[in-house]
Amino acid sequence: MQESDDILYKDRSDQQNRDRDYSYFFIFILCAIVVQLLLLNPTSFNEMVKKEVKASYAAIGESNWLNVTESSKRHFELIIVKTGFKKYYLDKVTRDTVDTNPIAKMFKKLMPIVKRFSNNLQIITYQLAHRTNLLGVWIYILVPFILSQLVAGIYQWKIRAYTFGNKTKAKMLVIKKVIKLLVLLIILYFFLPCFYPEVAAYIPFLAIMSMSLLTTKFIATAQKHW
């Protein structure tokens, strides 16, 4: 009875630690987004995103690139324009004022930061839309590879199910941690700027390939625990 209570307590403690780590991670993402909105030069940031969009042309081809750019533009307008966010918030907070009120004068001094924040917010929104659509295209392109890896993993699982003495628990836990790390890196990819735009177009490709291979290994080593 005491042993079962200890196991239950350990499981709860592990879950609390994981929840705390995830909370720290998302706080880090939020802080990173705020910092780049406040500090990045909008002109340089915009050029960086433009180069990233152009670089994806060579990566996915003309037809897919046109679909990605059209979808990204549509999603950007939906989020920023059609919701009224630009009209009722961004345009108002960045509007120049001639009010002589002391509070208005103080706010006017902060106007460069406010405008930078506003411009960067729109750029990062488009970046997020572009990268999301780009990821979708890469998933579509790599569907045969993804399916083949899943089938391979299932066949390996069936083969190892009839073997004896394979210690796969430690390997399975390592793969599980690597998969979680990869998921966190993909989340970071969506929000953080890429200072090498030519590389950014291939990050989803590498992420999907890695995730597919790791999933295959995970399935293959899971037979002892199903």
Helices and strands as residue ranges (DSSP letters): H 2-39, H 42-60, H 62-76, I 77-82, H 85-85, I 86-90, H 91-93, H 102-109, H 111-141, H 143-160, H 169-191, H 197-200, H 203-220, G 223-225
